[in-house]
Amino acid sequence: MKEAEQTTIKDIVQTQLLICAPTDSILTATRKMAAQRCSSILILDNDQVLGIWTEKDALKHDFSKMKSSQTAISEVMSSPVKAVPDTLSLEEVSSEFRKDGFRHYLVEDALGQRLGIISQTDVVLKYSLEYYLVPRNISSVILAGIPILDFDHPLADAIISNARAQSRRLNY
C-alpha cells in the first residue's frame, strides 16, 4: 500500500491552532502568524470559526492603502472554512484540495471537535519524494513574468506587483 493511502491527516495535523478575534487588525493577526511561524490563523467569535487568514490572503491584500494594516481581519478573511474528518488519507485530502481549490482545512474528529489545521504544504511535505518524480512538461513548472522593480520603489509597489503576478499563476 502506498504511503499516502496508509497515513491519515490525523497523523500530521497541526494541533496548535492559532486564533484571533474578528475585531483584531490585519497587523495583529500577521504578527501572531509570524511569531508562531504559522501560515494561517483562524478567526473565532464565541468559539465559532468565522474564517481564516492565510499567507496567500496576505499576498493578495493591497497594503498600499492608508492604514490598511489596521483593517479588521473579519473584513478580509476567507470564509467559510471547510472542515474535513481526521480519518481522510493524504491521498483523499490531496484530492479535496485539488477539487475545492482550498489550501487549508480545519480537521475535526468524529464528534466534530476541532483537532487542528492541515495545509496543502503539510501534505506535500509528508508524501515521499518518489510521488513527485514524475515526468512533467517544463512549461508547467517555469514561473514566467516574475516582477522586477528598481530598488528605490516603495514596498507597497513590490507587494502589489507580487500579488498581481501571484494571481496570474496556477496553483500547483
C-alpha positions in Angstrom: 0.0 0.0 0.0 1.3 3.5 -0.8 2.4 5.8 2.0 -0.3 8.4 1.0 -3.0 5.7 1.5 -1.6 4.5 4.9 -1.2 7.9 6.5 -4.2 9.8 7.7 -4.3 13.5 8.2 -4.7 12.9 11.9 -1.0 11.7 11.8 0.2 15.1 10.5 -2.4 17.7 11.5 -1.0 20.9 13.1 -2.7 20.8 16.5 -1.6 24.2 17.7 -4.5 26.4 16.5 -3.6 30.0 16.1 -6.6 32.2 16.6 -7.7 35.8 16.8 -10.9 37.8 17.2 -12.8 39.2 14.3 -12.0 42.7 15.5 -8.2 42.2 15.6 -6.3 44.1 12.9 -4.5 42.5 10.0 -1.3 43.7 11.7 -2.2 41.9 14.9 -3.1 38.7 13.0 0.0 38.7 10.8 2.3 39.4 13.8 0.8 36.4 15.6 1.4 34.3 12.5 5.0 35.5 12.2 5.7 34.9 15.8 4.5 31.3 15.6 5.9 30.7 12.1 2.4 29.7 11.1 0.8 30.0 7.6 -2.7 30.6 8.8 -4.8 32.0 11.6 -8.4 31.1 12.4 -10.8 33.9 13.2 -13.1 32.9 16.1 -16.0 34.6 17.8 -17.5 32.8 20.9 -15.7 29.6 19.8 -17.4 29.7 16.4 -15.0 29.6 13.4 -15.9 32.6 11.2 -13.0 32.5 8.8 -9.3 32.1 8.1 -6.5 34.4 7.1 -3.5 32.9 5.3 -0.2 33.9 3.8 -1.8 33.7 0.4 -4.5 36.2 1.6 -1.7 38.5 2.8 -0.1 38.4 -0.7 -3.5 39.4 -2.3 -4.1 42.3 0.2 -3.5 45.8 -1.0 -1.2 47.2 1.7 -0.7 50.4 -0.3 -3.9 51.9 1.1 -3.6 54.2 4.0 -3.9 52.3 7.4 -4.8 49.1 5.6 -2.9 47.1 8.2 -5.4 48.4 10.8 -8.3 46.9 8.9 -10.3 44.4 11.0 -9.3 40.8 10.0 -13.0 39.9 9.6 -13.2 42.3 6.6 -10.5 40.4 4.7 -10.7 36.8 6.0 -11.6 33.9 3.8 -14.9 32.3 4.6 -16.3 29.7 5.0 -13.6 27.4 6.5 -14.1 23.9 5.3 -13.7 21.1 7.8 -12.6 17.6 6.9 -12.6 14.4 9.1 -9.3 13.3 10.6 -9.8 9.9 9.0 -9.0 11.1 5.5 -5.8 9.7 3.9 -3.2 12.0 2.4 -4.4 10.9 -1.0 -8.0 11.7 -0.2 -7.2 15.2 1.3 -5.0 15.9 -1.7 -7.9 15.2 -3.9 -10.1 17.5 -1.8 -7.5 20.3 -2.1 -7.5 20.0 -5.9 -11.3 19.8 -6.1 -12.0 22.7 -3.8 -9.1 25.0 -4.6 -8.5 25.4 -0.9 -5.1 25.4 0.7 -6.1 24.9 4.4 -8.7 22.7 6.1 -9.9 22.6 9.6 -9.6 19.0 10.9 -12.3 17.6 13.1 -12.7 14.2 14.9 -15.8 12.0 14.7 -17.6 14.2 17.3 -17.0 17.4 15.3 -14.3 18.6 17.8 -11.5 20.8 16.2 -8.2 18.9 16.2 -6.2 21.4 14.2 -5.4 22.7 10.7 -3.9 20.9 7.7 -2.4 22.8 4.8 -1.6 21.7 1.3 2.1 22.2 2.2 1.8 19.7 5.1 0.6 17.1 2.7 3.2 17.8 0.1 6.0 17.6 2.7 4.7 14.2 4.0 4.5 12.5 0.6 7.6 10.5 -0.3 9.9 12.1 -2.9 9.0 9.3 -5.4 5.5 10.6 -5.6 6.7 13.8 -7.2 9.3 12.2 -9.5 7.0 12.0 -12.5 7.7 13.4 -16.0 6.3 16.9 -16.4 6.2 19.4 -19.3 8.8 22.1 -18.5 6.3 24.8 -19.1 4.2 23.6 -16.2 7.0 24.5 -13.7 8.5 27.6 -15.1 7.4 30.8 -13.4 7.1 33.3 -16.2 6.6 37.0 -15.6 8.5 37.4 -12.3 8.1 41.0 -11.3 11.2 43.1 -11.2 11.3 46.6 -9.6 14.1 49.1 -9.2 15.5 49.2 -5.6 14.0 52.7 -4.9 10.4 51.6 -5.4 8.2 51.7 -2.3 7.5 48.4 -0.6 3.8 48.8 -1.4 4.7 48.7 -5.2 6.5 45.4 -4.6 3.6 43.9 -2.7 1.1 45.0 -5.4 3.4 43.7 -8.2 3.9 40.4 -6.5 0.2 40.0 -5.8 -0.7 40.6 -9.4 1.9 38.1 -10.6 0.6 35.5 -8.0 -2.9 35.9 -9.2 -1.8 35.1 -12.8 -0.1 31.9 -11.7 -1.7 28.5 -11.4 -1.8 26.8 -8.0 0.1 23.5 -8.2 
